[in-house]
Amino acid sequence: MKEQSGASNTKRKFAVISACVVVLLCVLGVLGFQKMHQPPPARDVKKSALTILSIPTIMSNLDTGDGRARYVKITARVQTEGTPDAAKMALVMPQIQDAFQTCLHGMRPDEMEGVGIYRLRETMLVQIENIMAPLPVKDLFFVEVLVQ
């Protein structure tokens, strides 16, 4: 008779332990589900003011390949996040103008049509971001592009 009660106790212990494991897994599943479907915690996000800086008008000659002089005149503006320091901007503006000059000297007049303006904008945006770092540059706008 004692062997049956010992086997019975073992079965009862196994049933209790199994029930505890099942309950624990259910609780962990519910907690995980709730955590997945919670909105992310609100962060303290400050909206920075966007500032538009004018780049002085740039005049450059284009590579025609035939010796004829062709010029381009570009007026552009840069949109930055935050308020830049005027003294720092005065120091980097010649670098920005030089980057424009370097890029424009290698372009042909036919590249200044259609998609070429977009490529020029993308190229210059990357260079301006590097020059003005760590100030975040958001966009580059061409106000005037005149090819003569």
N, C-alpha and C positions, 0 to 999 in steps of 0.2 A: 504494500500500500504506500509505503514511503517513496518508492520509485515513481509512482504515478503523481504524487503531490510535488516531487522535485521536478518532473517533466512539466507539470502544470504551471509551477512557478516560473520556469524558464520560458514557457510560451507566453505567460502573462507579462514578464519583463520585456520580452521581445516585442510584444504588441504595444506596450507603453512607450518603449524607445522608438518604435516605428511611427507611432502617432505623434510623438514629440518632433521627430525629424520632418514629418509631413507638415505639421503646423509651422515649424520654423521656415521651411521652404516657401510656404504660402505667404507668410509675413514678409520675407525677403522679396518675394515676387511683387507683392503689392507696393512695398516701399520703392523698389526699382521702377515700377510702372509710374508711380506718382512723381518720382524724381525726373523721369524722362519727359513727362508732360507738363512740368512746371515752366512758367515763363522765366527767361533769364533774369537775374537780379538787375535792378535798375542801377546803371552806373551814372556817376556824376559827370555828364557830358556838357562841356561848355561850348556853345556855338561861337566859333571865332568869326570875327568880321572879315569879309572878303575885301581886299584892297586891290585896286587896279592901278598899276604903274605904267606910265608912258615911257616908251623907249624912244630916244631921239631919232629923227628921220635918218635913214641910212641910204646913201647913194653908193652904188657899186657898178663896176663894169662887168659884163658877162663874157664868157668864153665863146666867141663866135667861130674861131678856127680859121677865119679868112682874113683877119687883120682889120676888119671894120669894127668901129666902136659901137657897142650896144650897151645901154645903161639901164639900170633898174633903180627905182626909188621905192622904198618900203617904209611905211609908218606902222608901228605895232604897239600893242599893249600887253602887259603880263598881269594875270590875275593871281594874287597870292592869298594865302590864308593868314590872318593876323595882320598886325601893323608892323611893317618893316622899319628899321632904324634908317633915317634919312642919310646919316653919315656913311653907313655901310652900303646903302644903295648907290651913293655917289662913287664909292670905290669899285663896285662891281659893274657899273654901267659900261665903262670902257671895255671890260672883258666880254660883255654881252654883244656890244657893237663889233668887236673883233671876231667873235664867233659867227655873227651874221656875214661879215665881210669875207671870211675864209670860206664859208659855205657858198656864198653867191659867186665868188670868183671862179669856182669850178663848175658852175651851171651854165648851160647853153640857153639861148632865148626860147627855143621850143620846149624846154623843160619847165618854163614858167607858165605853161598853159595847162588847164585841166587838172589832172591828178598831181602834177608837179608841185603845185602850190600846197597841196595836202602833204606831200612828202617833205617839202621844205618846212612846213609847220611842225610836223612830227619830229624831224631832225633837230630843229631849233628848240623845241620844247624840252627834249631830253638834255640838250646842252645847257639850256638856261636853268633847268632843275639842278644840274651838277654845279653850276656857277653859284647859284643862290642858296645852296644847302647850308644850313639845316632848315631854312625858311621854306615851307611847303609851297610849291608852285602848282596852281590848279589848272590854268589854261593860258593859251597864247592866242591873241586876236590880231589879225592883220586888218588895219584900218584902211590902208591904201597900198596898192601894188600897181606900180606904173612901169611898164617896159617900153623903152624908146629905142 
